[in-house]
Amino acid sequence: MPRATRQVGLPTWVFAPAAVGGAFVVLPLVAMLTRVDVGGFVGLVTSESSVAALLLSLRTSATSTLLCVVLGVPMAMVLARTEFRGQQLVRSLVLLPLVLPPVVGGIALLYTFGRRGLLGETIDVLGLQIAFSTTAVVMAQTFVALPFLVVSLEGALRTAGGRYEAVASTLGATPSTVFRRVTLPLVLPGLVSGAVLAFARALGEFGATITFAGSLQGVTRTLPLEIYLQRETDPDAAVALSLVLVVVAVLVIGLARGRGNL
C-alpha cells in the first residue's frame, strides 16, 4: 500500500502578498468591464475597421507562431543539446527581445530590412517591399515572440534529459529518427506551451509593429494598434476591442491549460 505523502503547509504571511498580487491583476480587468457599453458592444466590435484588425491579428499571429516553431525548435535543440564556445553569449542574444523595449526591436528591424537598411538594397533588387507591409507585421511579431518558445522548449529539453535519446542512438537510430521518434514526443507539451506563449505575445504586440510596419488599415493595423487609435477618438470602441483581445487571449491560454500544456 503506497504511503501517503504529507503536504507541507505554507507560511501564513505568504497569503497576504499573494492576494495583493491577484488583486493587482484582476482589478484592472474588472474596472475595464465596468466601462463596457453593453448596448452598443456588438456594433463597436463588428465595425469594418475592428473586424479587419482582428482578422489581421489572428492571421499574422498564427503565421508568426509557425515561424517561431520552425526557427525556435532548432535553436532550442542547439542550446540544450550542444556545448560550444560563446554559448552563453549566444543564449543572451537569443533571449534579448524578452527585455528589449519592443519599439527598439522595431527600429532594429527597420534599419535591417527597410529601404535604407542594411539589407535594403538587396531587397529592392529582388523587387520586394518588406517595411510597412503585412510581412513586416509577421516579422515584428516573430522577433518579439521567438524567445518565449525557445525558453520554454529549452527548459523542457533539459528536464527530459538525454538518456532516451542515447539509448535510441545505440540501437542504430539516426539523429533525425531520434529527434522525430524520441525527442519530439518527449518535449511536445513544452513545445505546445511555448507556441501558445508565442502566439499570445504576438497577438498583443504593439511597439515593434507600429515602428516597423506602420498602421495601414487592412494591411498592418493589428488589433492593439486599432485599440490605440480608437482610444483617441472613440473610448467606448477602445474598451470593447480591449475586451475582445482579453477574451481571445484567455481562450488561447485556457485551451492549452485544458490540455495540460501550461
Phi and psi in degrees as GROMACS dihedral restraints (atoms count N, CA, C in turn):
[ dihedral_restraints ]
;  ai    aj    ak    al  type     phi  dphi    fc
    3     4     5     6     1   -66.6    20    10
    4     5     6     7     1   142.4    20    10
    6     7     8     9     1   -77.6    20    10
    7     8     9    10     1   141.0    20    10
    9    10    11    12     1   -71.3    20    10
   10    11    12    13     1   137.9    20    10
   12    13    14    15     1   -88.2    20    10
   13    14    15    16     1   127.3    20    10
   15    16    17    18     1   -81.4    20    10
   16    17    18    19     1   125.7    20    10
   18    19    20    21     1   -84.8    20    10
   19    20    21    22     1   128.8    20    10
   21    22    23    24     1   -82.4    20    10
   22    23    24    25     1   128.5    20    10
   24    25    26    27     1   -75.0    20    10
   25    26    27    28     1   161.8    20    10
   27    28    29    30     1   -94.3    20    10
   28    29    30    31     1   150.9    20    10
   30    31    32    33     1   -61.0    20    10
   31    32    33    34     1   143.3    20    10
   33    34    35    36     1   -60.0    20    10
   34    35    36    37     1   -36.7    20    10
   36    37    38    39     1   -65.7    20    10
   37    38    39    40     1   -18.8    20    10
   39    40    41    42     1   -63.9    20    10
   40    41    42    43     1   -33.4    20    10
   42    43    44    45     1   -68.7    20    10
   43    44    45    46     1   -31.2    20    10
   45    46    47    48     1   -65.4    20    10
   46    47    48    49     1   -55.8    20    10
   48    49    50    51     1   -65.0    20    10
   49    50    51    52     1   -29.3    20    10
   51    52    53    54     1   -64.3    20    10
   52    53    54    55     1   -40.8    20    10
   54    55    56    57     1   -66.9    20    10
   55    56    57    58     1   -39.7    20    10
   57    58    59    60     1   -63.2    20    10
   58    59    60    61     1   -43.9    20    10
   60    61    62    63     1   -62.2    20    10
   61    62    63    64     1   -42.2    20    10
   63    64    65    66     1   -63.1    20    10
   64    65    66    67     1   -41.8    20    10
   66    67    68    69     1   -65.5    20    10
   67    68    69    70     1   -35.7    20    10
   69    70    71    72     1   -62.5    20    10
   70    71    72    73     1   -32.9    20    10
   72    73    74    75     1   -82.8    20    10
   73    74    75    76     1   -41.4    20    10
   75    76    77    78     1   -80.3    20    10
   76    77    78    79     1   -40.5    20    10
   78    79    80    81     1   -58.6    20    10
   79    80    81    82     1   -43.7    20    10
   81    82    83    84     1   -60.0    20    10
   82    83    84    85     1   -35.7    20    10
   84    85    86    87     1   -67.1    20    10
   85    86    87    88     1   -40.7    20    10
   87    88    89    90     1   -64.2    20    10
   88    89    90    91     1   -42.9    20    10
   90    91    92    93     1   -60.4    20    10
   91    92    93    94     1   -38.9    20    10
   93    94    95    96     1   -65.6    20    10
   94    95    96    97     1   -40.7    20    10
   96    97    98    99     1   -61.4    20    10
   97    98    99   100     1   -35.0    20    10
   99   100   101   102     1   -69.4    20    10
  100   101   102   103     1   -16.7    20    10
  102   103   104   105     1   -98.7    20    10
  103   104   105   106     1     0.4    20    10
  105   106   107   108     1   -72.7    20    10
  106   107   108   109     1   130.9    20    10
  108   109   110   111     1   -81.6    20    10
  109   110   111   112     1    92.5    20    10
  111   112   113   114     1   -60.1    20    10
  112   113   114   115     1   -42.6    20    10
  114   115   116   117     1   -62.7    20    10
  115   116   117   118     1   -38.1    20    10
  117   118   119   120     1  -105.2    20    10
  118   119   120   121     1    14.3    20    10
  120   121   122   123     1   -59.4    20    10
  121   122   123   124     1   -49.8    20    10
  123   124   125   126     1   -60.4    20    10
  124   125   126   127     1   -43.9    20    10
  126   127   128   129     1   -64.4    20    10
  127   128   129   130     1   -35.8    20    10
  129   130   131   132     1   -68.5    20    10
  130   131   132   133     1   -40.6    20    10
  132   133   134   135     1   -88.8    20    10
  133   134   135   136     1    -7.2    20    10
  135   136   137   138     1  -109.8    20    10
  136   137   138   139     1    12.9    20    10
  138   139   140   141     1   -65.5    20    10
  139   140   141   142     1   161.2    20    10
  141   142   143   144     1   -58.4    20    10
  142   143   144   145     1   -45.3    20    10
  144   145   146   147     1   -67.9    20    10
  145   146   147   148     1   -37.2    20    10
  147   148   149   150     1   -67.6    20    10
  148   149   150   151     1   -46.1    20    10
  150   151   152   153     1   -64.0    20    10
  151   152   153   154     1   -41.4    20    10
  153   154   155   156     1   -62.4    20    10
  154   155   156   157     1   -41.0    20    10
  156   157   158   159     1   -67.3    20    10
  157   158   159   160     1   -41.2    20    10
  159   160   161   162     1   -65.1    20    10
  160   161   162   163     1   -47.6    20    10
  162   163   164   165     1   -63.4    20    10
  163   164   165   166     1   -39.9    20    10
  165   166   167   168     1   -63.9    20    10
  166   167   168   169     1   -42.2    20    10
  168   169   170   171     1   -61.7    20    10
  169   170   171   172     1   -45.8    20    10
  171   172   173   174     1   -64.5    20    10
  172   173   174   175     1   -41.2    20    10
  174   175   176   177     1   -68.2    20    10
  175   176   177   178     1   -47.2    20    10
  177   178   179   180     1   -70.8    20    10
  178   179   180   181     1   -35.3    20    10
  180   181   182   183     1   -65.9    20    10
  181   182   183   184     1   -40.6    20    10
  183   184   185   186     1   -64.2    20    10
  184   185   186   187     1   -41.3    20    10
  186   187   188   189     1   -66.5    20    10
  187   188   189   190     1   -43.3    20    10
  189   190   191   192     1   -67.0    20    10
  190   191   192   193     1   -34.1    20    10
  192   193   194   195     1   -64.6    20    10
  193   194   195   196     1   -41.4    20    10
  195   196   197   198     1   -60.9    20    10
  196   197   198   199     1   -42.4    20    10
  198   199   200   201     1   -64.1    20    10
  199   200   201   202     1   -38.2    20    10
  201   202   203   204     1   -61.5    20    10
  202   203   204   205     1   -40.0    20    10
  204   205   206   207     1   -66.1    20    10
  205   206   207   208     1   -47.3    20    10
  207   208   209   210     1   -61.7    20    10
  208   209   210   211     1   -40.5    20    10
  210   211   212   213     1   -90.4    20    10
  211   212   213   214     1   -35.5    20    10
  213   214   215   216     1   -75.6    20    10
  214   215   216   217     1   -34.6    20    10
  216   217   218   219     1   -61.8    20    10
  217   218   219   220     1   -50.6    20    10
  219   220   221   222     1   -60.5    20    10
  220   221   222   223     1   -37.9    20    10
  222   223   224   225     1   -63.1    20    10
  223   224   225   226     1   -45.0    20    10
  225   226   227   228     1   -65.1    20    10
  226   227   228   229     1   -38.2    20    10
  228   229   230   231     1   -61.9    20    10
  229   230   231   232     1   -44.5    20    10
  231   232   233   234     1   -63.9    20    10
  232   233   234   235     1   -43.5    20    10
  234   235   236   237     1   -69.8    20    10
  235   236   237   238     1   -33.4    20    10
  237   238   239   240     1   -90.3    20    10
  238   239   240   241     1   -26.5    20    10
  240   241   242   243     1  -114.5    20    10
  241   242   243   244     1     0.9    20    10
  243   244   245   246     1  -130.3    20    10
  244   245   246   247     1   163.5    20    10
  246   247   248   249     1  -132.1    20    10
  247   248   249   250     1   130.9    20    10
  249   250   251   252     1  -153.0    20    10
  250   251   252   253     1   161.9    20    10
  252   253   254   255     1   -65.4    20    10
  253   254   255   256     1   132.2    20    10
  255   256   257   258     1    82.4    20    10
  256   257   258   259     1    15.8    20    10
  258   259   260   261     1   -62.6    20    10
  259   260   261   262     1   -40.4    20    10
  261   262   263   264     1   -64.4    20    10
  262   263   264   265     1   -36.8    20    10
  264   265   266   267     1   -66.1    20    10
  265   266   267   268     1   -43.2    20    10
  267   268   269   270     1   -61.3    20    10
  268   269   270   271     1   -43.2    20    10
  270   271   272   273     1   -62.8    20    10
  271   272   273   274     1   -40.8    20    10
  273   274   275   276     1   -62.0    20    10
  274   275   276   277     1   -41.8    20    10
  276   277   278   279     1   -67.4    20    10
  277   278   279   280     1   -38.3    20    10
  279   280   281   282     1   -63.8    20    10
  280   281   282   283     1   -37.8    20    10
  282   283   284   285     1   -89.7    20    10
  283   284   285   286     1    -1.5    20    10
  285   286   287   288     1   -54.8    20    10
  286   287   288   289     1   -40.7    20    10
  288   289   290   291     1   -59.8    20    10
  289   290   291   292     1   -17.2    20    10
  291   292   293   294     1   -65.1    20    10
  292   293   294   295     1   -33.3    20    10
  294   295   296   297     1  -110.9    20    10
  295   296   297   298     1    -9.1    20    10
  297   298   299   300     1   -79.2    20    10
  298   299   300   301     1   133.2    20    10
  300   301   302   303     1   -56.8    20    10
  301   302   303   304     1   131.1    20    10
  303   304   305   306     1   -54.3    20    10
  304   305   306   307     1   -35.2    20    10
  306   307   308   309     1   -64.7    20    10
  307   308   309   310     1   -32.2    20    10
  309   310   311   312     1   -67.3    20    10
  310   311   312   313     1   -39.7    20    10
  312   313   314   315     1   -61.4    20    10
  313   314   315   316     1   -39.0    20    10
  315   316   317   318     1   -64.1    20    10
  316   317   318   319     1   -40.9    20    10
  318   319   320   321     1   -64.8    20    10
  319   320   321   322     1   -40.8    20    10
  321   322   323   324     1   -62.2    20    10
  322   323   324   325     1   -42.9    20    10
  324   325   326   327     1   -64.9    20    10
  325   326   327   328     1   -39.6    20    10
  327   328   329   330     1   -63.6    20    10
  328   329   330   331     1   -41.4    20    10
  330   331   332   333     1   -82.2    20    10
  331   332   333   334     1     0.2    20    10
  333   334   335   336     1  -102.2    20    10
  334   335   336   337     1   -47.8    20    10
  336   337   338   339     1  -110.4    20    10
  337   338   339   340     1    -3.0    20    10
  339   340   341   342     1   -69.8    20    10
  340   341   342   343     1   170.6    20    10
  342   343   344   345     1   -58.9    20    10
  343   344   345   346     1   -34.6    20    10
  345   346   347   348     1  -105.1    20    10
  346   347   348   349     1    17.2    20    10
  348   349   350   351     1   -83.7    20    10
  349   350   351   352     1  -176.4    20    10
  351   352   353   354     1   -57.7    20    10
  352   353   354   355     1   -40.7    20    10
  354   355   356   357     1  -106.4    20    10
  355   356   357   358     1    12.3    20    10
  357   358   359   360     1   -60.0    20    10
  358   359   360   361     1   -46.4    20    10
  360   361   362   363     1   -64.2    20    10
  361   362   363   364     1   -40.8    20    10
  363   364   365   366     1   -62.9    20    10
  364   365   366   367     1   -41.1    20    10
  366   367   368   369     1   -66.2    20    10
  367   368   369   370     1   -39.9    20    10
  369   370   371   372     1   -63.3    20    10
  370   371   372   373     1   -39.4    20    10
  372   373   374   375     1   -61.6    20    10
  373   374   375   376     1   -36.7    20    10
  375   376   377   378     1   -77.4    20    10
  376   377   378   379     1    -4.1    20    10
  378   379   380   381     1    75.7    20    10
  379   380   381   382     1    26.6    20    10
  381   382   383   384     1  -106.5    20    10
  382   383   384   385     1   148.4    20    10
  384   385   386   387     1  -127.5    20    10
  385   386   387   388     1   109.8    20    10
  387   388   389   390     1   -99.6    20    10
  388   389   390   391     1   -53.8    20    10
  390   391   392   393     1   -59.3    20    10
  391   392   393   394     1   141.1    20    10
  393   394   395   396     1    60.6    20    10
  394   395   396   397     1    41.4    20    10
  396   397   398   399     1  -137.0    20    10
  397   398   399   400     1   172.4    20    10
  399   400   401   402     1   -61.9    20    10
  400   401   402   403     1   -34.5    20    10
  402   403   404   405     1   -59.5    20    10
  403   404   405   406     1   -37.7    20    10
  405   406   407   408     1   -64.1    20    10
  406   407   408   409     1   -37.1    20    10
  408   409   410   411     1   -60.5    20    10
  409   410   411   412     1   -47.9    20    10
  411   412   413   414     1   -61.6    20    10
  412   413   414   415     1   -42.0    20    10
  414   415   416   417     1   -65.8    20    10
  415   416   417   418     1   -41.2    20    10
  417   418   419   420     1   -64.0    20    10
  418   419   420   421     1   -43.5    20    10
  420   421   422   423     1   -65.0    20    10
  421   422   423   424     1   -40.3    20    10
  423   424   425   426     1   -64.7    20    10
  424   425   426   427     1   -40.1    20    10
  426   427   428   429     1   -59.1    20    10
  427   428   429   430     1   -43.6    20    10
  429   430   431   432     1   -85.1    20    10
  430   431   432   433     1   -22.2    20    10
  432   433   434   435     1   -95.0    20    10
  433   434   435   436     1   -24.6    20    10
  435   436   437   438     1   -55.0    20    10
  436   437   438   439     1   -43.6    20    10
  438   439   440   441     1   -60.1    20    10
  439   440   441   442     1   -30.8    20    10
  441   442   443   444     1   -62.6    20    10
  442   443   444   445     1   -41.3    20    10
  444   445   446   447     1   -71.3    20    10
  445   446   447   448     1   -40.9    20    10
  447   448   449   450     1   -62.6    20    10
  448   449   450   451     1   -45.5    20    10
  450   451   452   453     1   -61.8    20    10
  451   452   453   454     1   -46.8    20    10
  453   454   455   456     1   -62.8    20    10
  454   455   456   457     1   -46.1    20    10
  456   457   458   459     1   -73.0    20    10
  457   458   459   460     1   -37.4    20    10
  459   460   461   462     1   -62.5    20    10
  460   461   462   463     1   -41.3    20    10
  462   463   464   465     1   -62.0    20    10
  463   464   465   466     1   -41.2    20    10
  465   466   467   468     1   -65.2    20    10
  466   467   468   469     1   -39.5    20    10
  468   469   470   471     1   -64.9    20    10
  469   470   471   472     1   -42.8    20    10
  471   472   473   474     1   -68.8    20    10
  472   473   474   475     1   -35.6    20    10
  474   475   476   477     1   -67.9    20    10
  475   476   477   478     1   -40.6    20    10
  477   478   479   480     1   -67.5    20    10
  478   479   480   481     1   -27.9    20    10
  480   481   482   483     1    74.3    20    10
  481   482   483   484     1  -178.3    20    10
  483   484   485   486     1  -118.4    20    10
  484   485   486   487     1    13.3    20    10
  486   487   488   489     1   -68.6    20    10
  487   488   489   490     1   -39.6    20    10
  489   490   491   492     1   -69.0    20    10
  490   491   492   493     1   -35.1    20    10
  492   493   494   495     1   -65.7    20    10
  493   494   495   496     1   -39.3    20    10
  495   496   497   498     1   -64.7    20    10
  496   497   498   499     1   -41.4    20    10
  498   499   500   501     1   -63.1    20    10
  499   500   501   502     1   -45.8    20    10
  501   502   503   504     1   -61.6    20    10
  502   503   504   505     1   -37.6    20    10
  504   505   506   507     1   -67.0    20    10
  505   506   507   508     1   -40.2    20    10
  507   508   509   510     1   -67.8    20    10
  508   509   510   511     1   -23.0    20    10
  510   511   512   513     1   -83.4    20    10
  511   512   513   514     1     1.5    20    10
  513   514   515   516     1   102.4    20    10
  514   515   516   517     1     4.1    20    10
  516   517   518   519     1   -72.4    20    10
  517   518   519   520     1   140.6    20    10
  519   520   521   522     1   -74.5    20    10
  520   521   522   523     1   160.7    20    10
  522   523   524   525     1   -55.0    20    10
  523   524   525   526     1   -39.5    20    10
  525   526   527   528     1   -65.9    20    10
  526   527   528   529     1   -39.2    20    10
  528   529   530   531     1   -67.2    20    10
  529   530   531   532     1   -41.2    20    10
  531   532   533   534     1   -59.5    20    10
  532   533   534   535     1   -44.3    20    10
  534   535   536   537     1   -62.9    20    10
  535   536   537   538     1   -44.7    20    10
  537   538   539   540     1   -74.3    20    10
  538   539   540   541     1   -38.9    20    10
  540   541   542   543     1   -97.9    20    10
  541   542   543   544     1   -19.7    20    10
  543   544   545   546     1  -119.1    20    10
  544   545   546   547     1   -59.7    20    10
  546   547   548   549     1   -63.6    20    10
  547   548   549   550     1   -51.3    20    10
  549   550   551   552     1   -60.3    20    10
  550   551   552   553     1   -46.9    20    10
  552   553   554   555     1   -60.9    20    10
  553   554   555   556     1   -34.7    20    10
  555   556   557   558     1   -66.3    20    10
  556   557   558   559     1   -38.8    20    10
  558   559   560   561     1  -104.2    20    10
  559   560   561   562     1    11.7    20    10
  561   562   563   564     1   -56.7    20    10
  562   563   564   565     1   -43.0    20    10
  564   565   566   567     1   -58.9    20    10
  565   566   567   568     1   -39.7    20    10
  567   568   569   570     1   -67.1    20    10
  568   569   570   571     1   -36.2    20    10
  570   571   572   573     1   -66.2    20    10
  571   572   573   574     1   -44.3    20    10
  573   574   575   576     1   -64.4    20    10
  574   575   576   577     1   -41.7    20    10
  576   577   578   579     1   -60.6    20    10
  577   578   579   580     1   -45.0    20    10
  579   580   581   582     1   -64.7    20    10
  580   581   582   583     1   -38.8    20    10
  582   583   584   585     1   -65.3    20    10
  583   584   585   586     1   -39.1    20    10
  585   586   587   588     1   -64.8    20    10
  586   587   588   589     1   -44.3    20    10
  588   589   590   591     1   -62.7    20    10
  589   590   591   592     1   -40.4    20    10
  591   592   593   594     1   -64.1    20    10
  592   593   594   595     1   -42.5    20    10
  594   595   596   597     1   -63.0    20    10
  595   596   597   598     1   -44.9    20    10
  597   598   599   600     1   -63.8    20    10
  598   599   600   601     1   -39.4    20    10
  600   601   602   603     1   -66.9    20    10
  601   602   603   604     1   -41.8    20    10
  603   604   605   606     1   -64.7    20    10
  604   605   606   607     1   -39.0    20    10
  606   607   608   609     1   -62.5    20    10
  607   608   609   610     1   -33.1    20    10
  609   610   611   612     1   -97.8    20    10
  610   611   612   613     1     6.6    20    10
  612   613   614   615     1   -66.1    20    10
  613   614   615   616     1   137.0    20    10
  615   616   617   618     1  -132.3    20    10
  616   617   618   619     1   -58.8    20    10
  618   619   620   621     1   -60.3    20    10
  619   620   621   622     1   -51.3    20    10
  621   622   623   624     1   -66.3    20    10
  622   623   624   625     1   -33.8    20    10
  624   625   626   627     1   -66.8    20    10
  625   626   627   628     1   -49.9    20    10
  627   628   629   630     1   -69.5    20    10
  628   629   630   631     1   -27.0    20    10
  630   631   632   633     1   -77.5    20    10
  631   632   633   634     1   -42.1    20    10
  633   634   635   636     1   -94.7    20    10
  634   635   636   637     1   -29.5    20    10
  636   637   638   639     1  -113.2    20    10
  637   638   639   640     1   -17.3    20    10
  639   640   641   642     1    77.6    20    10
  640   641   642   643     1  -162.5    20    10
  642   643   644   645     1  -139.0    20    10
  643   644   645   646     1    78.2    20    10
  645   646   647   648     1  -106.8    20    10
  646   647   648   649     1   121.1    20    10
  648   649   650   651     1   -57.6    20    10
  649   650   651   652     1   129.7    20    10
  651   652   653   654     1    80.1    20    10
  652   653   654   655     1    -8.3    20    10
  654   655   656   657     1  -117.9    20    10
  655   656   657   658     1   -52.7    20    10
  657   658   659   660     1  -131.1    20    10
  658   659   660   661     1    -4.4    20    10
  660   661   662   663     1   -83.8    20    10
  661   662   663   664     1    95.4    20    10
  663   664   665   666     1   -79.0    20    10
  664   665   666   667     1   176.6    20    10
  666   667   668   669     1   -61.7    20    10
  667   668   669   670     1   -43.5    20    10
  669   670   671   672     1   -59.1    20    10
  670   671   672   673     1   -38.0    20    10
  672   673   674   675     1   -68.2    20    10
  673   674   675   676     1   -39.0    20    10
  675   676   677   678     1   -63.8    20    10
  676   677   678   679     1   -40.3    20    10
  678   679   680   681     1   -62.2    20    10
  679   680   681   682     1   -43.7    20    10
  681   682   683   684     1   -62.1    20    10
  682   683   684   685     1   -43.0    20    10
  684   685   686   687     1   -68.9    20    10
  685   686   687   688     1   -40.6    20    10
  687   688   689   690     1   -67.4    20    10
  688   689   690   691     1   -27.5    20    10
  690   691   692   693     1   -60.3    20    10
  691   692   693   694     1   -29.9    20    10
  693   694   695   696     1   -82.0    20    10
  694   695   696   697     1   -29.8    20    10
  696   697   698   699     1  -111.2    20    10
  697   698   699   700     1   -32.8    20    10
  699   700   701   702     1  -144.6    20    10
  700   701   702   703     1    85.7    20    10
  702   703   704   705     1   -57.5    20    10
  703   704   705   706     1   -34.7    20    10
  705   706   707   708     1   -62.5    20    10
  706   707   708   709     1   -41.5    20    10
  708   709   710   711     1   -66.2    20    10
  709   710   711   712     1   -38.2    20    10
  711   712   713   714     1   -62.4    20    10
  712   713   714   715     1   -42.3    20    10
  714   715   716   717     1   -66.0    20    10
  715   716   717   718     1   -43.6    20    10
  717   718   719   720     1   -62.0    20    10
  718   719   720   721     1   -44.4    20    10
  720   721   722   723     1   -68.7    20    10
  721   722   723   724     1   -33.9    20    10
  723   724   725   726     1   -62.0    20    10
  724   725   726   727     1   -40.7    20    10
  726   727   728   729     1   -64.2    20    10
  727   728   729   730     1   -39.5    20    10
  729   730   731   732     1   -60.7    20    10
  730   731   732   733     1   -44.0    20    10
  732   733   734   735     1   -63.8    20    10
  733   734   735   736     1   -40.2    20    10
  735   736   737   738     1   -63.7    20    10
  736   737   738   739     1   -44.5    20    10
  738   739   740   741     1   -62.7    20    10
  739   740   741   742     1   -43.7    20    10
  741   742   743   744     1   -62.4    20    10
  742   743   744   745     1   -43.6    20    10
  744   745   746   747     1   -63.4    20    10
  745   746   747   748     1   -41.8    20    10
  747   748   749   750     1   -64.4    20    10
  748   749   750   751     1   -40.7    20    10
  750   751   752   753     1   -63.5    20    10
  751   752   753   754     1   -42.4    20    10
  753   754   755   756     1   -63.4    20    10
  754   755   756   757     1   -48.2    20    10
  756   757   758   759     1   -67.7    20    10
  757   758   759   760     1   -39.0    20    10
  759   760   761   762     1   -63.6    20    10
  760   761   762   763     1   -36.7    20    10
  762   763   764   765     1   -63.7    20    10
  763   764   765   766     1   -45.5    20    10
  765   766   767   768     1   -67.8    20    10
  766   767   768   769     1   -37.7    20    10
  768   769   770   771     1   -64.3    20    10
  769   770   771   772     1   -39.9    20    10
  771   772   773   774     1   -64.6    20    10
  772   773   774   775     1   -26.7    20    10
  774   775   776   777     1   -91.9    20    10
  775   776   777   778     1     3.8    20    10
  777   778   779   780     1    76.0    20    10
  778   779   780   781     1    25.2    20    10
  780   781   782   783     1  -100.6    20    10
  781   782   783   784     1    -5.9    20    10
